């Protein structure tokens, strides 16, 4: 999206406060959990972990992960907020940071059109906090250039119950006209972080734009590659006025940028061109006979000048999805390393990818139609569940894979198992897949004469180890 700058003074607006609206308590959503995880992940990526707290914080996060697998999502949410507050140095029982994180910030809806008289900004109390005083939030709406275009105050009543909603309305005239990405920021005095939620200005409702794009795709008369058509149709589903909070591809999508890209992609197809022949980050799907495999494809800038870059396929762990490596695991460190080390990154939904034996070949064939790459340098790495699946590919697909890397995970070792060169990285304080289990798989393969190596990440736990050790894993792969 092009930067949009609106020269509007940051004036306090006269607003009608819609406080204390009663709402049925809603269950914790995937988006709530994603927001909490991404906050913790960003803190670790930006600040690191002091040696004095590393073991404790990693083990606390791993216990939270166990609660996640046990289905106790309310506990997971509170525990991640508690950990974030401690990492930010604001750990008192009723600290401002804790009290702020207990609130869910949402523009309602997230898309505003020129015809709308106002924009409603609401916060939902996700769980009751231990503070008894009212909370007064400072709301700011900023444009893509970081300029504040509107401000407001929002009061959350004392002793608010879980499920209660508090809201204000911003006059529509205070915001940019259309085709702009905005961010709503909620701050609380003394809090060490802020809440953020996207707000998009579009010429028409997102659902109407999606329907129009679908009609354009249906009307295409030129022959269309089946895989391109599947991706076009899947990408339109990400444009929504109210995103599905269980669909991370949808709630992470920018409908302003995506609508513009889809217009370009449809025009390219109509002209007989590949719409995905470009660098950067693209969410796509691979159409298999009985299912679609969503994946993120990242092509670094140097691919324009260098035609035969290596490929790294990254498989996430259980409970995550195709967005994990590009958004989390060290605040999207895979993208940064792709730029600096020079490789194409493919991050599919792990379980869908592993379900079909032909998926590896099909995915590489689809990517090859978009971007040439070095077929002699295809690598795979995985975390947790993704590591176990990567080990299976290392044994079965040596005809395609040159080397693999496993982080905080391993699979069973058959008596006669042979693998391509593989690095095992164990997390010393891992409460999910203990380091001893990873070491045992390495030892078994090494005893059979396999070209394997082992590294121990001291003081690290099951998930945060990925962002820390991803560089080591990639250096191992690309050296082969």
Secondary structure, DSSP 8 states (H G I E B T S, - for coil): -----------B----EEEEE--------HHHHHHHHHHHHHHHHHH---HHHHHHHHHHHHHHHHHHHTT-HHHHHHHHHHHHHHHTT--STT-HHHHHHTEEEEEESSEE-TT-SEEEEEEEE-S--S--S-EEEEEEEE-TTS-EEEEEEEEE-TT--TT-EEEEEEEGGGS-SSSEEEEEEEE-TT-SS-EEEEEEE-SS-HHHHHHHHHHHHHT--S---HHHHHHHHHHHTT--SS--TT-HHHHH--HHHHHHHHHHHHHHHHTT--TT-SSEEEEEEEE-SS-EEEEEEEE-GGGGT-S-EEEEEEE--TT--TTHHHHSHHHHHHHHHHHHHTEEEEEE-HHHHHH-TTHHHHHHHHHHHHS-EEEEEEEEEEETHHHHHHHHHHHH-TTT-SEEEEES------TT---SEEEEEEETT-SSS-HHHHHHHHHHHHHTT--EEEEEETT--TTTHHHHHHHHHHHHHHT-
